[in-house]
Amino acid sequence: MSQQQVIPVQLKAVVPTANGAALFLGTDEKTFVIYVDATVGHAINMFLAGTQKERPLTHDLMAHVLAAFGAKVERAVINDVKNSTFYARLIVSAENELHQRKIIELDARPSDCIAMAIQQKAPILVSRPVLDEVDDASDALKQLEETREQGAEGETPGPEENPE
């Protein structure tokens, strides 16, 4: 990975969509959206909520494999965007029995990098060129939050609704 400036971002929201989920990521100044498939969106929500699972999911398996090798996720870096497709790297560190530390960069889908970072409480970073290029979705997120708040005020689900 080239030595570009990277900026820490927060996962601000995971919003279900017709085809998966929209991850809203950003800083205080700018928010952008990455669309992911439903299974990864669901896994990220489970990690955020601290949900216990009956059986390990794929990201849990990866975490167990990393731990078995004395490795951990250091950070996830969203390092490029081309034609609305995001690219990312998962940065993993490992120490061997001689206490020699090794840093490994793995090319991976941004959704998997974000899921692993959330699961292991590692930072999520975005390169400055990516942050500069993406559209600002701060207003869209604000509208979604206002709609959720208005929907939550005084509404009781009817018998046909199934709240989660």
C-alpha positions as protocol buffer text, in pm:
chain_id: "A"
residue {
  index: 1
  type: MET
  ca { x: 0 y: 0 z: 0 }
}
residue {
  index: 2
  type: SER
  ca { x: 139 y: 341 z: -90 }
}
residue {
  index: 3
  type: GLN
  ca { x: 211 y: 596 z: 177 }
}
residue {
  index: 4
  type: GLN
  ca { x: -106 y: 803 z: 141 }
}
residue {
  index: 5
  type: GLN
  ca { x: -261 y: 998 z: 422 }
}
residue {
  index: 6
  type: VAL
  ca { x: -536 y: 796 z: 589 }
}
residue {
  index: 7
  type: ILE
  ca { x: -819 y: 933 z: 798 }
}
residue {
  index: 8
  type: PRO
  ca { x: -1003 y: 745 z: 1074 }
}
residue {
  index: 9
  type: VAL
  ca { x: -1374 y: 701 z: 1005 }
}
residue {
  index: 10
  type: GLN
  ca { x: -1659 y: 573 z: 1215 }
}
residue {
  index: 11
  type: LEU
  ca { x: -1933 y: 337 z: 1109 }
}
residue {
  index: 12
  type: LYS
  ca { x: -2228 y: 569 z: 1162 }
}
residue {
  index: 13
  type: ALA
  ca { x: -2515 y: 346 z: 1050 }
}
residue {
  index: 14
  type: VAL
  ca { x: -2605 y: 17 z: 886 }
}
residue {
  index: 15
  type: VAL
  ca { x: -2927 y: 60 z: 689 }
}
residue {
  index: 16
  type: PRO
  ca { x: -3106 y: -232 z: 521 }
}
residue {
  index: 17
  type: THR
  ca { x: -3171 y: -189 z: 148 }
}
residue {
  index: 18
  type: ALA
  ca { x: -3363 y: -393 z: -108 }
}
residue {
  index: 19
  type: ASN
  ca { x: -3042 y: -571 z: -216 }
}
residue {
  index: 20
  type: GLY
  ca { x: -2837 y: -574 z: 106 }
}
residue {
  index: 21
  type: ALA
  ca { x: -2727 y: -295 z: 336 }
}
residue {
  index: 22
  type: ALA
  ca { x: -2586 y: 56 z: 316 }
}
residue {
  index: 23
  type: LEU
  ca { x: -2290 y: 125 z: 544 }
}
residue {
  index: 24
  type: PHE
  ca { x: -2262 y: 493 z: 631 }
}
residue {
  index: 25
  type: LEU
  ca { x: -1901 y: 573 z: 720 }
}
residue {
  index: 26
  type: GLY
  ca { x: -1734 y: 903 z: 783 }
}
residue {
  index: 27
  type: THR
  ca { x: -1592 y: 1181 z: 991 }
}
residue {
  index: 28
  type: ASP
  ca { x: -1759 y: 1482 z: 1152 }
}
residue {
  index: 29
  type: GLU
  ca { x: -1714 y: 1664 z: 819 }
}
residue {
  index: 30
  type: LYS
  ca { x: -1817 y: 1403 z: 561 }
}
residue {
  index: 31
  type: THR
  ca { x: -2013 y: 1078 z: 541 }
}
residue {
  index: 32
  type: PHE
  ca { x: -2012 y: 832 z: 252 }
}
residue {
  index: 33
  type: VAL
  ca { x: -2193 y: 509 z: 171 }
}
residue {
  index: 34
  type: ILE
  ca { x: -2067 y: 163 z: 80 }
}
residue {
  index: 35
  type: TYR
  ca { x: -2331 y: -88 z: -30 }
}
residue {
  index: 36
  type: VAL
  ca { x: -2276 y: -445 z: 89 }
}
residue {
  index: 37
  type: ASP
  ca { x: -2461 y: -774 z: 61 }
}
residue {
  index: 38
  type: ALA
  ca { x: -2723 y: -859 z: 319 }
}
residue {
  index: 39
  type: THR
  ca { x: -2523 y: -1132 z: 496 }
}
residue {
  index: 40
  type: VAL
  ca { x: -2228 y: -906 z: 571 }
}
residue {
  index: 41
  type: GLY
  ca { x: -2460 y: -622 z: 673 }
}
residue {
  index: 42
  type: HIS
  ca { x: -2632 y: -861 z: 913 }
}
residue {
  index: 43
  type: ALA
  ca { x: -2296 y: -984 z: 1050 }
}
residue {
  index: 44
  type: ILE
  ca { x: -2181 y: -625 z: 1110 }
}
residue {
  index: 45
  type: ASN
  ca { x: -2504 y: -549 z: 1295 }
}
residue {
  index: 46
  type: MET
  ca { x: -2451 y: -859 z: 1509 }
}
residue {
  index: 47
  type: PHE
  ca { x: -2095 y: -750 z: 1595 }
}
residue {
  index: 48
  type: LEU
  ca { x: -2217 y: -399 z: 1682 }
}
residue {
  index: 49
  type: ALA
  ca { x: -2487 y: -541 z: 1907 }
}
residue {
  index: 50
  type: GLY
  ca { x: -2258 y: -801 z: 2066 }
}
residue {
  index: 51
  type: THR
  ca { x: -2500 y: -1076 z: 1964 }
}
residue {
  index: 52
  type: GLN
  ca { x: -2402 y: -1425 z: 2074 }
}
residue {
  index: 53
  type: LYS
  ca { x: -2432 y: -1681 z: 1797 }
}
residue {
  index: 54
  type: GLU
  ca { x: -2507 y: -2052 z: 1825 }
}
residue {
  index: 55
  type: ARG
  ca { x: -2234 y: -2136 z: 1574 }
}
residue {
  index: 56
  type: PRO
  ca { x: -1942 y: -1929 z: 1444 }
}
residue {
  index: 57
  type: LEU
  ca { x: -2005 y: -1733 z: 1127 }
}
residue {
  index: 58
  type: THR
  ca { x: -1739 y: -1681 z: 860 }
}
residue {
  index: 59
  type: HIS
  ca { x: -1594 y: -1370 z: 1026 }
}
residue {
  index: 60
  type: ASP
  ca { x: -1585 y: -1555 z: 1359 }
}
residue {
  index: 61
  type: LEU
  ca { x: -1394 y: -1839 z: 1191 }
}
residue {
  index: 62
  type: MET
  ca { x: -1143 y: -1590 z: 1050 }
}
residue {
  index: 63
  type: ALA
  ca { x: -1097 y: -1436 z: 1394 }
}
residue {
  index: 64
  type: HIS
  ca { x: -1038 y: -1782 z: 1546 }
}
residue {
  index: 65
  type: VAL
  ca { x: -781 y: -1865 z: 1276 }
}
residue {
  index: 66
  type: LEU
  ca { x: -601 y: -1535 z: 1331 }
}
residue {
  index: 67
  type: ALA
  ca { x: -597 y: -1590 z: 1708 }
}
residue {
  index: 68
  type: ALA
  ca { x: -464 y: -1944 z: 1662 }
}
residue {
  index: 69
  type: PHE
  ca { x: -167 y: -1798 z: 1475 }
}
residue {
  index: 70
  type: GLY
  ca { x: -113 y: -1523 z: 1731 }
}
residue {
  index: 71
  type: ALA
  ca { x: -243 y: -1260 z: 1491 }
}
residue {
  index: 72
  type: LYS
  ca { x: -496 y: -982 z: 1518 }
}
residue {
  index: 73
  type: VAL
  ca { x: -655 y: -719 z: 1298 }
}
residue {
  index: 74
  type: GLU
  ca { x: -467 y: -391 z: 1337 }
}
residue {
  index: 75
  type: ARG
  ca { x: -687 y: -185 z: 1105 }
}
residue {
  index: 76
  type: ALA
  ca { x: -899 y: -184 z: 793 }
}
residue {
  index: 77
  type: VAL
  ca { x: -808 y: 64 z: 519 }
}
residue {
  index: 78
  type: ILE
  ca { x: -1042 y: 163 z: 238 }
}
residue {
  index: 79
  type: ASN
  ca { x: -771 y: 257 z: -7 }
}
residue {
  index: 80
  type: ASP
  ca { x: -933 y: 305 z: -348 }
}
residue {
  index: 81
  type: VAL
  ca { x: -1258 y: 359 z: -536 }
}
residue {
  index: 82
  type: LYS
  ca { x: -1305 y: 300 z: -909 }
}
residue {
  index: 83
  type: ASN
  ca { x: -1640 y: 329 z: -1087 }
}
residue {
  index: 84
  type: SER
  ca { x: -1823 y: 324 z: -751 }
}
residue {
  index: 85
  type: THR
  ca { x: -1643 y: 4 z: -647 }
}
residue {
  index: 86
  type: PHE
  ca { x: -1446 y: 34 z: -325 }
}
residue {
  index: 87
  type: TYR
  ca { x: -1122 y: -152 z: -251 }
}
residue {
  index: 88
  type: ALA
  ca { x: -973 y: -223 z: 88 }
}
residue {
  index: 89
  type: ARG
  ca { x: -688 y: -385 z: 274 }
}
residue {
  index: 90
  type: LEU
  ca { x: -699 y: -565 z: 606 }
}
residue {
  index: 91
  type: ILE
  ca { x: -384 y: -501 z: 806 }
}
residue {
  index: 92
  type: VAL
  ca { x: -299 y: -791 z: 1036 }
}
residue {
  index: 93
  type: SER
  ca { x: -12 y: -822 z: 1281 }
}
residue {
  index: 94
  type: ALA
  ca { x: 132 y: -1143 z: 1418 }
}
residue {
  index: 95
  type: GLU
  ca { x: 403 y: -1225 z: 1667 }
}
residue {
  index: 96
  type: ASN
  ca { x: 590 y: -1553 z: 1668 }
}
residue {
  index: 97
  type: GLU
  ca { x: 744 y: -1739 z: 1960 }
}
residue {
  index: 98
  type: LEU
  ca { x: 1063 y: -1533 z: 1919 }
}
residue {
  index: 99
  type: HIS
  ca { x: 853 y: -1218 z: 1966 }
}
residue {
  index: 100
  type: GLN
  ca { x: 922 y: -1105 z: 1615 }
}
residue {
  index: 101
  type: ARG
  ca { x: 636 y: -896 z: 1486 }
}
residue {
  index: 102
  type: LYS
  ca { x: 516 y: -925 z: 1129 }
}
residue {
  index: 103
  type: ILE
  ca { x: 267 y: -699 z: 953 }
}
residue {
  index: 104
  type: ILE
  ca { x: 59 y: -852 z: 676 }
}
residue {
  index: 105
  type: GLU
  ca { x: -163 y: -667 z: 427 }
}
residue {
  index: 106
  type: LEU
  ca { x: -450 y: -863 z: 279 }
}
residue {
  index: 107
  type: ASP
  ca { x: -659 y: -752 z: -16 }
}
residue {
  index: 108
  type: ALA
  ca { x: -1025 y: -799 z: 75 }
}
residue {
  index: 109
  type: ARG
  ca { x: -1374 y: -666 z: 14 }
}
residue {
  index: 110
  type: PRO
  ca { x: -1436 y: -348 z: 214 }
}
residue {
  index: 111
  type: SER
  ca { x: -1739 y: -512 z: 373 }
}
residue {
  index: 112
  type: ASP
  ca { x: -1529 y: -798 z: 512 }
}
residue {
  index: 113
  type: CYS
  ca { x: -1257 y: -558 z: 628 }
}
residue {
  index: 114
  type: ILE
  ca { x: -1516 y: -345 z: 806 }
}
residue {
  index: 115
  type: ALA
  ca { x: -1681 y: -651 z: 963 }
}
residue {
  index: 116
  type: MET
  ca { x: -1346 y: -781 z: 1092 }
}
residue {
  index: 117
  type: ALA
  ca { x: -1249 y: -436 z: 1223 }
}
residue {
  index: 118
  type: ILE
  ca { x: -1582 y: -394 z: 1404 }
}
residue {
  index: 119
  type: GLN
  ca { x: -1559 y: -746 z: 1545 }
}
residue {
  index: 120
  type: GLN
  ca { x: -1205 y: -692 z: 1676 }
}
residue {
  index: 121
  type: LYS
  ca { x: -1256 y: -326 z: 1773 }
}
residue {
  index: 122
  type: ALA
  ca { x: -986 y: -214 z: 1531 }
}
residue {
  index: 123
  type: PRO
  ca { x: -987 y: 124 z: 1356 }
}
residue {
  index: 124
  type: ILE
  ca { x: -1135 y: 178 z: 1011 }
}
residue {
  index: 125
  type: LEU
  ca { x: -939 y: 420 z: 793 }
}
residue {
  index: 126
  type: VAL
  ca { x: -996 y: 570 z: 451 }
}
residue {
  index: 127
  type: SER
  ca { x: -732 y: 717 z: 222 }
}
residue {
  index: 128
  type: ARG
  ca { x: -753 y: 1091 z: 165 }
}
residue {
  index: 129
  type: PRO
  ca { x: -802 y: 1052 z: -215 }
}
residue {
  index: 130
  type: VAL
  ca { x: -1102 y: 822 z: -156 }
}
residue {
  index: 131
  type: LEU
  ca { x: -1256 y: 1056 z: 100 }
}
residue {
  index: 132
  type: ASP
  ca { x: -1205 y: 1348 z: -136 }
}
residue {
  index: 133
  type: GLU
  ca { x: -1366 y: 1162 z: -428 }
}
residue {
  index: 134
  type: VAL
  ca { x: -1681 y: 1018 z: -267 }
}
residue {
  index: 135
  type: ASP
  ca { x: -2007 y: 1206 z: -252 }
}
residue {
  index: 136
  type: ASP
  ca { x: -2107 y: 1345 z: 86 }
}
residue {
  index: 137
  type: ALA
  ca { x: -2407 y: 1153 z: 223 }
}
residue {
  index: 138
  type: SER
  ca { x: -2428 y: 1345 z: 552 }
}
residue {
  index: 139
  type: ASP
  ca { x: -2767 y: 1496 z: 462 }
}
residue {
  index: 140
  type: ALA
  ca { x: -2907 y: 1158 z: 358 }
}
residue {
  index: 141
  type: LEU
  ca { x: -2798 y: 1005 z: 689 }
}
residue {
  index: 142
  type: LYS
  ca { x: -2947 y: 1295 z: 882 }
}
residue {
  index: 143
  type: GLN
  ca { x: -3279 y: 1251 z: 700 }
}
residue {
  index: 144
  type: LEU
  ca { x: -3277 y: 876 z: 773 }
}
residue {
  index: 145
  type: GLU
  ca { x: -3213 y: 942 z: 1142 }
}
residue {
  index: 146
  type: GLU
  ca { x: -3492 y: 1202 z: 1157 }
}
residue {
  index: 147
  type: THR
  ca { x: -3732 y: 962 z: 986 }
}
residue {
  index: 148
  type: ARG
  ca { x: -3641 y: 687 z: 1234 }
}
residue {
  index: 149
  type: GLU
  ca { x: -3694 y: 924 z: 1528 }
}
residue {
  index: 150
  type: GLN
  ca { x: -4032 y: 1038 z: 1394 }
}
residue {
  index: 151
  type: GLY
  ca { x: -4135 y: 678 z: 1332 }
}
residue {
  index: 152
  type: ALA
  ca { x: -4032 y: 578 z: 1684 }
}
residue {
  index: 153
  type: GLU
  ca { x: -4228 y: 855 z: 1855 }
}
residue {
  index: 154
  type: GLY
  ca { x: -4555 y: 723 z: 1985 }
}
residue {
  index: 155
  type: GLU
  ca { x: -4603 y: 451 z: 1729 }
}
residue {
  index: 156
  type: THR
  ca { x: -4699 y: 107 z: 1848 }
}
residue {
  index: 157
  type: PRO
  ca { x: -4660 y: -177 z: 1600 }
}
residue {
  index: 158
  type: GLY
  ca { x: -4988 y: -324 z: 1482 }
}
residue {
  index: 159
  type: PRO
  ca { x: -5062 y: -696 z: 1495 }
}
residue {
  index: 160
  type: GLU
  ca { x: -4940 y: -748 z: 1137 }
}
residue {
  index: 161
  type: GLU
  ca { x: -4603 y: -586 z: 1203 }
}
residue {
  index: 162
  type: ASN
  ca { x: -4309 y: -779 z: 1339 }
}
residue {
  index: 163
  type: PRO
  ca { x: -4068 y: -544 z: 1521 }
}
residue {
  index: 164
  type: GLU
  ca { x: -3710 y: -661 z: 1562 }
}
